[in-house]
């Protein structure tokens, strides 16, 4: 069973975007692996920018407007 995880900053995804991600990831995984949609799980985790660091800085400070 393919399990696909997407981690992104909190607040960027609408319900419509989440739905599109799940549908697209599922469809393309089935196409590439030859499995049925019922076998694919997509997990979206939204993380606050103050809990995410890159290049030695908090993303909340490095990217305050994004």
N, CA, C and O atoms as a MOPAC input file, in Angstrom:
PM7 MOZYME 1SCF
protein

 N      0.84100 1    -1.17400 1     0.00000 1
 C      0.00000 1     0.00000 1     0.00000 1
 C      0.89000 1     1.24300 1     0.00000 1
 O      1.60300 1     1.47000 1     0.97800 1
 N      0.87700 1     2.06100 1    -1.06600 1
 C      1.64700 1     3.29800 1    -1.07100 1
 C      1.09600 1     4.29900 1    -0.05500 1
 O     -0.11300 1     4.50900 1     0.04400 1
 N      1.99200 1     4.89300 1     0.67500 1
 C      1.65200 1     5.92100 1     1.66100 1
 C      2.46800 1     7.14800 1     1.30000 1
 O      3.69500 1     7.13000 1     1.39700 1
 N      1.79400 1     8.21600 1     0.88400 1
 C      2.46500 1     9.43100 1     0.43800 1
 C      2.24600 1    10.51500 1     1.48000 1
 O      1.11500 1    10.76700 1     1.89700 1
 N      3.33700 1    11.15800 1     1.90000 1
 C      3.25200 1    12.21400 1     2.90600 1
 C      3.70600 1    13.53500 1     2.29000 1
 O      4.72600 1    13.60500 1     1.60500 1
 N      2.93400 1    14.56300 1     2.54800 1
 C      3.28600 1    15.91600 1     2.13500 1
 C      3.33700 1    16.77200 1     3.38400 1
 O      2.35900 1    16.85600 1     4.12600 1
 N      4.47300 1    17.40800 1     3.61800 1
 C      4.59400 1    18.35400 1     4.72200 1
 C      4.74700 1    19.74500 1     4.11800 1
 O      5.56000 1    19.95600 1     3.21900 1
 N      3.96300 1    20.68000 1     4.61600 1
 C      3.98000 1    22.03900 1     4.10600 1
 C      3.68400 1    22.99800 1     5.23900 1
 O      3.25800 1    22.58300 1     6.31700 1
 N      3.91000 1    24.28300 1     4.99700 1
 C      3.60600 1    25.28500 1     6.01300 1
 C      2.10100 1    25.36200 1     6.23400 1
 O      1.31700 1    25.19400 1     5.30000 1
 N      1.72000 1    25.60700 1     7.43500 1
 C      0.30800 1    25.76000 1     7.78500 1
 C     -0.27100 1    27.01000 1     7.12400 1
 O      0.40800 1    28.02400 1     6.96200 1
 N     -1.53000 1    26.90600 1     6.75400 1
 C     -2.25500 1    28.06400 1     6.24500 1
 C     -2.18700 1    28.30200 1     4.75700 1
 O     -2.75400 1    29.28100 1     4.27300 1
 N     -1.51100 1    27.44000 1     4.00900 1
 C     -1.36500 1    27.66500 1     2.56700 1
 C     -2.36500 1    26.88200 1     1.72600 1
 O     -2.57300 1    27.20400 1     0.55600 1
 N     -2.98100 1    25.86800 1     2.30200 1
 C     -3.83500 1    24.99500 1     1.50600 1
 C     -5.30700 1    25.16500 1     1.86300 1
 O     -5.70300 1    25.06300 1     3.02400 1
 N     -6.09300 1    25.42100 1     0.84400 1
 C     -7.53900 1    25.42700 1     1.01700 1
 C     -8.03200 1    23.98100 1     0.91600 1
 O     -7.27300 1    23.08900 1     0.53600 1
 N     -9.27500 1    23.75700 1     1.24800 1
 C     -9.85100 1    22.42000 1     1.09700 1
 C     -9.80600 1    21.98400 1    -0.35400 1
 O     -9.53600 1    20.81700 1    -0.63700 1
 N    -10.06700 1    22.90000 1    -1.28200 1
 C    -10.01000 1    22.55800 1    -2.70800 1
 C     -8.60400 1    22.14200 1    -3.11900 1
 O     -8.44100 1    21.19300 1    -3.88600 1
 N     -7.57600 1    22.84500 1    -2.61400 1
 C     -6.19500 1    22.47200 1    -2.93200 1
 C     -5.84900 1    21.11300 1    -2.33700 1
 O     -5.18600 1    20.30300 1    -2.98500 1
 N     -6.29300 1    20.85900 1    -1.10600 1
 C     -6.04400 1    19.54600 1    -0.49000 1
 C     -6.69200 1    18.43700 1    -1.31500 1
 O     -6.08300 1    17.39500 1    -1.55700 1
 N     -7.91300 1    18.66700 1    -1.73700 1
 C     -8.63800 1    17.68400 1    -2.55100 1
 C     -7.88000 1    17.41400 1    -3.85100 1
 O     -7.71900 1    16.26000 1    -4.24700 1
 N     -7.41600 1    18.47600 1    -4.51400 1
 C     -6.67500 1    18.32300 1    -5.77000 1
 C     -5.36500 1    17.55700 1    -5.55000 1
 O     -5.00200 1    16.70900 1    -6.36400 1
 N     -4.66600 1    17.84900 1    -4.46800 1
 C     -3.42700 1    17.13400 1    -4.14700 1
 C     -3.70700 1    15.65100 1    -3.96800 1
 O     -3.01600 1    14.81200 1    -4.54700 1
 N     -4.72000 1    15.32200 1    -3.16800 1
 C     -5.05100 1    13.91400 1    -2.91500 1
 C     -5.43400 1    13.21100 1    -4.21200 1
 O     -4.97100 1    12.10000 1    -4.47300 1
 N     -6.26900 1    13.84000 1    -5.02000 1
 C     -6.69200 1    13.22400 1    -6.27900 1
 C     -5.50900 1    13.03300 1    -7.22900 1
 O     -5.36500 1    11.97000 1    -7.83400 1
 N     -4.66700 1    14.05200 1    -7.36300 1
 C     -3.53200 1    13.98700 1    -8.28200 1
 C     -2.49100 1    12.97600 1    -7.82100 1
 O     -2.02800 1    12.15800 1    -8.61600 1
 N     -2.12000 1    13.02400 1    -6.54800 1
 C     -1.13300 1    12.07300 1    -6.03300 1
 C     -1.64100 1    10.64000 1    -6.18200 1
 O     -0.87900 1     9.74700 1    -6.55000 1
 N     -2.91300 1    10.42100 1    -5.90100 1
 C     -3.48200 1     9.07900 1    -6.01300 1
 C     -3.47400 1     8.61100 1    -7.46500 1
 O     -3.03100 1     7.50200 1    -7.76200 1
 N     -3.96100 1     9.45100 1    -8.35900 1
 C     -4.02500 1     9.08200 1    -9.78100 1
 C     -2.63600 1     8.75500 1   -10.33200 1
 O     -2.45100 1     7.73700 1   -10.99800 1
 N     -1.65900 1     9.62500 1   -10.05000 1
 C     -0.32300 1     9.42500 1   -10.59500 1
 C      0.39300 1     8.24400 1    -9.95400 1
 O      1.17100 1     7.56000 1   -10.62000 1
 N      0.14600 1     7.99700 1    -8.68900 1
 C      0.73100 1     6.82200 1    -8.04100 1
 C      0.18500 1     5.55500 1    -8.66600 1
 O      0.93900 1     4.61900 1    -8.93600 1
 N     -1.11600 1     5.51400 1    -8.90000 1
 C     -1.72800 1     4.35000 1    -9.55200 1
 C     -1.17800 1     4.16000 1   -10.96000 1
 O     -0.91400 1     3.03300 1   -11.37800 1
 N     -1.00700 1     5.24300 1   -11.68100 1
 C     -0.46600 1     5.17100 1   -13.03900 1
 C      0.95900 1     4.62200 1   -13.02700 1
 O      1.30500 1     3.76700 1   -13.84300 1
 N      1.77200 1     5.10700 1   -12.11300 1
 C      3.17600 1     4.71500 1   -12.08500 1
 C      3.40500 1     3.33200 1   -11.47600 1
 O      4.29600 1     2.60300 1   -11.91400 1
 N      2.61100 1     2.96800 1   -10.47500 1
 C      2.83100 1     1.70000 1    -9.78000 1
 C      1.86600 1     0.59800 1   -10.17000 1
 O      2.05800 1    -0.56400 1    -9.81100 1
 N      0.81800 1     0.96900 1   -10.91400 1
 C     -0.14700 1    -0.03400 1   -11.34800 1
 C     -1.02800 1    -0.56200 1   -10.22600 1
 O     -1.46100 1    -1.71400 1   -10.26100 1
 N     -1.29300 1     0.27600 1    -9.23300 1
 C     -2.14200 1    -0.15300 1    -8.11700 1
 C     -3.53200 1     0.47700 1    -8.25600 1
 O     -3.76700 1     1.31400 1    -9.12700 1
 N     -4.43500 1     0.05900 1    -7.38800 1
 C     -5.79300 1     0.61000 1    -7.39100 1
 C     -5.84200 1     1.80300 1    -6.43100 1
 O     -5.06200 1     1.85700 1    -5.47900 1
 N     -6.73900 1     2.75000 1    -6.66600 1
 C     -6.82800 1     3.92600 1    -5.79300 1
 C     -7.04700 1     3.58300 1    -4.31900 1
 O     -6.56100 1     4.29100 1    -3.43700 1
 N     -7.76200 1     2.52300 1    -4.05800 1
 C     -8.03600 1     2.13300 1    -2.67300 1
 C     -6.76800 1     1.74900 1    -1.91100 1
 O     -6.78100 1     1.67100 1    -0.68300 1
 N     -5.69000 1     1.51200 1    -2.62600 1
 C     -4.42800 1     1.12700 1    -1.98400 1
 C     -3.57100 1     2.32800 1    -1.60100 1
 O     -2.56800 1     2.17400 1    -0.90500 1
 N     -3.95700 1     3.52000 1    -2.04600 1
 C     -3.11000 1     4.70500 1    -1.86400 1
 C     -3.63400 1     5.56800 1    -0.72100 1
 O     -4.81500 1     5.91500 1    -0.67700 1
 N     -2.73900 1     5.90600 1     0.19900 1
 C     -3.04700 1     6.86900 1     1.26500 1
 C     -2.20200 1     8.11500 1     1.04800 1
 O     -1.01400 1     8.02400 1     0.73900 1
 N     -2.82200 1     9.27800 1     1.21200 1
 C     -2.11700 1    10.55300 1     1.13400 1
 C     -2.33500 1    11.26600 1     2.45900 1
 O     -3.47200 1    11.46900 1     2.88500 1
 N     -1.24600 1    11.64200 1     3.10400 1
 C     -1.31000 1    12.31900 1     4.39700 1
 C     -0.68600 1    13.69800 1     4.24300 1
 O      0.47800 1    13.82700 1     3.86500 1
 N     -1.47100 1    14.71900 1     4.54000 1
 C     -0.99600 1    16.10200 1     4.46400 1
 C     -0.80800 1    16.61000 1     5.88400 1
 O     -1.74300 1    16.61300 1     6.68500 1
 N      0.40400 1    17.03700 1     6.18300 1
 C      0.72100 1    17.58500 1     7.49400 1
 C      1.09700 1    19.05200 1     7.31400 1
 O      2.02400 1    19.38400 1     6.57500 1
 N      0.36600 1    19.92100 1     8.00000 1
 C      0.66100 1    21.34900 1     7.93200 1
 C      1.39000 1    21.76100 1     9.21000 1
 O      0.90700 1    21.53600 1    10.32000 1
 N      2.54900 1    22.36300 1     9.02900 1
 C      3.42400 1    22.70700 1    10.14100 1
 C      3.55600 1    24.22500 1    10.22600 1
 O      3.84100 1    24.87300 1     9.21900 1
 N      3.35400 1    24.80000 1    11.40400 1
 C      3.54300 1    26.24000 1    11.55200 1
 C      4.97400 1    26.64800 1    11.19300 1
 O      5.92700 1    25.93600 1    11.51000 1
 N      5.11500 1    27.78600 1    10.53400 1
 C      6.45000 1    28.24000 1    10.12300 1
 C      7.39900 1    28.41400 1    11.30000 1
 O      8.61100 1    28.26900 1    11.13700 1
 N      6.86900 1    28.72400 1    12.49100 1
 C      7.75300 1    28.88000 1    13.64100 1
 C      8.29100 1    27.53600 1    14.13000 1
 O      9.18800 1    27.50600 1    14.97200 1
 N      7.75700 1    26.42100 1    13.61700 1
 C      8.25200 1    25.08900 1    13.95300 1
 C      9.06800 1    24.47600 1    12.82000 1
 O      9.36300 1    23.28100 1    12.84300 1
 N      9.43200 1    25.28400 1    11.83300 1
 C     10.14900 1    24.79400 1    10.65500 1
 C     11.37300 1    25.68400 1    10.47200 1
 O     11.26000 1    26.90900 1    10.47000 1
 N     12.52100 1    25.07500 1    10.32100 1
 C     13.74300 1    25.83800 1    10.09900 1
 C     14.41200 1    25.42700 1     8.80900 1
 O     14.33800 1    24.26800 1     8.39800 1
 N     15.06400 1    26.38100 1     8.17300 1
 C     15.83300 1    26.10100 1     6.96900 1
 C     17.04900 1    27.01500 1     6.95200 1
 O     16.95600 1    28.18800 1     7.31300 1
 N     18.16500 1    26.49000 1     6.54100 1
 C     19.41900 1    27.24500 1     6.43900 1
 C     19.76100 1    27.94000 1     7.76000 1
 O     20.30300 1    29.04500 1     7.76500 1
 N     19.44200 1    27.28600 1     8.87100 1
 C     19.79100 1    27.83100 1    10.18000 1
 C     18.87300 1    28.91000 1    10.70700 1
 O     19.19900 1    29.56100 1    11.70000 1
 N     17.73200 1    29.11800 1    10.06800 1
 C     16.79100 1    30.15000 1    10.50100 1
 C     15.38600 1    29.58000 1    10.58500 1
 O     15.04200 1    28.63600 1     9.87300 1
 N     14.57200 1    30.16800 1    11.46900 1
 C     13.16200 1    29.81900 1    11.49900 1
 C     12.49400 1    30.37000 1    10.25200 1
 O     12.76000 1    31.50300 1     9.85000 1
 N     11.64000 1    29.58700 1     9.64600 1
 C     10.94700 1    30.04400 1     8.43700 1
 C     10.02500 1    31.22900 1     8.73300 1
 O      9.77200 1    32.05100 1     7.85300 1
 N      9.52800 1    31.31900 1     9.95700 1
 C      8.67700 1    32.44900 1    10.33000 1
 C      9.45200 1    33.76400 1    10.28000 1
 O      8.86300 1    34.82200 1    10.05800 1
 N     10.76300 1    33.70500 1    10.48300 1
 C     11.60500 1    34.90800 1    10.40600 1
 C     12.18900 1    35.10100 1     9.01700 1
 O     12.31700 1    36.22900 1     8.54000 1
 N     12.53600 1    34.01500 1     8.38000 1
 C     13.15400 1    34.08900 1     7.04000 1
 C     12.13400 1    34.46300 1     5.96400 1
 O     12.45600 1    35.17000 1     5.00900 1
 N     10.89400 1    33.97600 1     6.13200 1
 C      9.83400 1    34.20400 1     5.14600 1
 C      8.58000 1    34.74500 1     5.86600 1
 O      7.55700 1    34.06100 1     5.89300 1
 N      8.63700 1    35.92700 1     6.43400 1
 C      7.50400 1    36.40300 1     7.22000 1
 C      6.22700 1    36.65400 1     6.41500 1
 O      5.13200 1    36.60000 1     6.97400 1
 N      6.34700 1    36.92300 1     5.13100 1
 C      5.18100 1    37.26900 1     4.31400 1
 C      4.63500 1    36.10300 1     3.50000 1
 O      3.63100 1    36.26600 1     2.80700 1
 N      5.25200 1    34.95400 1     3.56200 1
 C      4.80300 1    33.82300 1     2.73400 1
 C      3.93800 1    32.90000 1     3.53000 1
 O      3.46500 1    31.89200 1     3.00600 1

